[in-house]
């Protein structure tokens, strides 16, 4: 298993309690969004391309949050 997934799973298992599935799912989605936002777009050539790439990241982030948070 991926080390980061293990870390997230441990954060979702409080002592003397059961595994928090919702927190785990939320943390996985947030990890994906954070990773996407850190990504560099080496193929971006112009400011228009850069703005478009930023817009795409925003839309995907919003849609992922809505999908998993029921917003």
C-alpha positions in Angstrom: 0.0 0.0 0.0 1.1 3.5 -0.7 2.8 5.2 2.3 0.6 8.3 2.0 -2.5 6.1 2.0 -1.3 4.4 5.2 -0.7 7.8 6.8 -4.2 9.0 5.9 -5.7 5.7 7.2 -3.9 6.1 10.5 -5.3 9.7 10.8 -8.8 8.2 10.4 -8.4 5.6 13.1 -8.7 7.4 16.4 -7.8 5.5 19.6 -10.7 3.6 21.1 -12.9 4.3 18.2 -13.8 2.9 14.7 -12.4 3.8 11.4 -13.9 7.0 10.0 -14.7 6.2 6.4 -16.1 9.7 5.6 -12.9 11.4 6.9 -10.8 8.9 4.9 -12.7 9.6 1.7 -12.6 13.4 2.3 -8.8 13.2 2.9 -8.2 11.2 -0.3 -10.2 13.7 -2.4 -8.3 16.6 -0.8 -5.0 14.8 -1.5 -6.0 14.5 -5.2 -7.0 18.1 -5.4 -3.7 19.2 -3.7 -1.7 17.1 -6.0 -3.5 18.5 -9.1 -3.0 22.1 -7.9 0.8 21.5 -7.5 1.1 20.1 -11.0 3.0 22.1 -13.5 1.9 22.4 -17.0 5.1 22.3 -19.0 3.1 22.5 -22.3 1.6 25.9 -21.5 2.8 28.4 -24.0 0.8 31.6 -23.5 -1.0 33.5 -20.8 -4.3 32.3 -22.3 -3.1 28.7 -22.0 -2.1 29.3 -18.4 -5.4 31.0 -17.5 -7.2 28.1 -19.2 -5.2 25.5 -17.3 -5.9 27.3 -14.0 -9.6 27.5 -14.8 -9.6 23.7 -15.6 -8.0 23.0 -12.2 -10.6 25.1 -10.4 -13.5 23.5 -12.2 -12.2 20.0 -11.5 -11.5 20.8 -7.8 -15.1 22.3 -7.4 -16.6 19.2 -9.1 -14.7 16.8 -7.0 -15.7 18.5 -3.8 -19.3 18.6 -4.9 -19.3 15.0 -5.9 -17.8 13.8 -2.6 -19.4 16.3 -0.2 -22.8 16.3 -1.8 -22.7 20.1 -2.3 
